[in-house]
Amino acid sequence: MRWTTGRRSDNIEDRRGVQVSRRVAGGGIGTIVLVLVALYFGVDPSVILNQPQMNVPGAGTTSRSAPYSASPQEQRLADFVSVVLADTEDTWNALFRSMGKSYEEPKLVLFTGAVESACGFASAAVGPFYCPEDQKVYIDLSFYNDLKNRFGAPGDFAQAYVIAHEVGHHVQNLLGISDKVHSLRGRVSEKEANKLSVMLELQADCLSGVWAYHADKARKILEQGDVEEALNAASAIGDDRLQRRSRGYVTPDSFTHGTSAQRMHWFRLGLETGSMGKCNTFQTAGRGN
């Protein structure tokens, strides 16, 4: 991916070195929740972080700042993330203008270990996430090591896909799609609620592809192999692949993000068409074929 000469975003909030800890009444509830959350990284925290277990009486957070020195490799990643965020800003500002709307740029928060967001406390085990309550994307850059080494999805465009997916959730929030979905989730069965979550996640995958289409058209960011990197990342974080890896079998009714095939399909559709109108995963019930 061609990024080194790209514009850097002014919407970076660097909280690396701020140490946040969670005080939870009743023993190991917080640990149990984080283990469950770790199975599905990159999830919208309004779905997971605010479960009743996390809001028990006596819960709270403490934070303190400590000197932080990033390695040259990590600082390069921070620079890269800033460029990708700036590129999503340029793309979505233009697309929203074409719809007669104004795009509100999200902040991106860099953190280490754990962070307190408007959606609640989150450990790095959650992975990158978007909080609609404060319109911020959160990421611990160590996630990219996991993406490469644990999930076998290396490459800078795979890393860019992760940011673009979370920004896709921001676009959904601005357009009112997220509110409608979360409202519906509260009125249906758990199985149907999971299906709605899958559709929301697959649409964010498609929107990340839309970004890539327009960014490449305007700024020629793609190099040979980049698309394959993003598709590999989408495949690596499919619910079926994650469940089979963690427990040896899959339970489709519990999927919240979609299968590997679905995630690749919707990213590719956005990338090939550049059309937000093609990203209506709800109309097609989230199917990838």
Secondary structure, DSSP 8 states (H G I E B T S, - for coil): ---TTS---S-EEE-TTEEEEEE-TTSSHHHHHHHHHTTSTT--HHHHTTSGGGG-TT-EEEEEE------HHHHHHHHHHHHHHHHHHHHHHHHHHHTT------EEEE-SSEEEETTEEEEGGG-SEEETTTTEEEE-TTHHHHHHHTS---SHHHHHHHHHHHHHHHHHHHTTHHHHHHHHHTTS-HHHHHHHHHHHHHHHHHHHHHHHHHHHHHH----TTHHHHHHHHHHHT-HHHHHHHHHSS--GGG-SS--HHHHHHHHHHHHHH--GGGG-TTTTTT---
